[in-house]
Amino acid sequence: MGFLQIEGKTFVVFGLANKKSVAAAIAKVLVEEGGRVIHVVRSEQRAEAARKLFPDSPVFLCDVEDEANIIRVRKEIGVAVNEGEGGRIDGLVHSIAYANYSEGLTPFHGTLKKDFLQAFDVSCFSFISICNHFRELFTKEASVVTISISTTSMAAENYGYMAPIKAALNSSVCFLAKSFSSFSDVRFNAVAPSLLKTSASAGIPGYVDSYLYAEKAILRKKALKTREAADLAAFLLSPRSSGITAQTVVVDAGMSVNYFDSEIVQGAVG
């Protein structure tokens, strides 16, 4: 048995869009370590991508913006794992986020209510709802991981209202851990990476410049790889992290301690 001890365990991964997705990277690690992965994606197009990347993994459709879809897919997955015969899932990944940046960069105070509430529904409430509806499908010591960001208090103008929503997601991790503790040992944690090169991030206005800045701020002068965030997620999903719950774990290669790097300072004032 490997170090992570996840051989033969079953994991549900929400959020794969394509091969560059964080969800895809996490699933790849889990499969490499002998885990069984069940994918849940938003559209048939994404389902096709998931089937090509993971031909041995079942794929289900669910647009989490409609809670009825979450209820339906939970029932479908219950059948797939033979719930009636005691089948359960050992872990779940929530790698879902959405923000409407179609109008480009706007000041935070100009955030539209409809955009904020939609982003909150998809990016944060879906996590709470999925955990609620899947609660009886979890093993007693299952692990749940969501994907956040390395800091929600750094006021990046281009990221805008998504930072407060990620802050709510981080808080939800703590409240879910407390709530579930009354009847189980299910653990809840968030992986909080610095800037990653994903197709989803490409839709954020000015993201490329922010990504290049992050490379300069990171101690090793190389951006974080999606695989590095995925490795942390796999660890948190495994029994090896049994003592970790209700945490937002930052993986940023030291970026948060290096904002006053001499090269950055000279570039700003020189």
Number of C-alpha atoms within 10 A of each C-alpha: 8 8 11 17 15 24 17 13 18 24 26 20 24 27 22 25 25 21 16 16 20 28 25 26 22 26 29 20 18 26 20 11 19 17 19 21 25 23 25 27 24 18 13 13 11 18 21 16 17 25 14 13 15 18 11 13 16 17 23 19 19 22 17 25 17 12 16 12 14 23 17 14 20 20 15 14 22 19 13 13 16 12 15 9 8 10 16 23 26 25 27 25 26 25 22 23 19 16 20 15 15 9 7 11 14 16 10 15 8 9 12 12 9 10 15 17 14 16 20 23 21 18 27 25 21 22 24 17 16 19 20 14 16 19 17 14 21 22 18 16 15 24 27 29 26 23 26 29 23 20 18 18 9 9 13 14 14 18 22 21 23 22 19 16 22 22 16 17 25 25 16 20 24 18 15 20 20 16 12 16 12 8 8 15 18 23 28 28 27 28 23 24 24 25 24 23 17 16 14 16 16 12 15 19 19 15 17 15 9 15 18 14 16 23 18 18 25 21 18 12 15 13 22 23 18 21 17 17 22 23 16 21 28 26 18 26 27 22 18 14 14 16 8 15 22 18 18 25 21 19 19 25 20 16 22 17 12 14 17 11 14 11 12 15 11 10 8 8 6 7
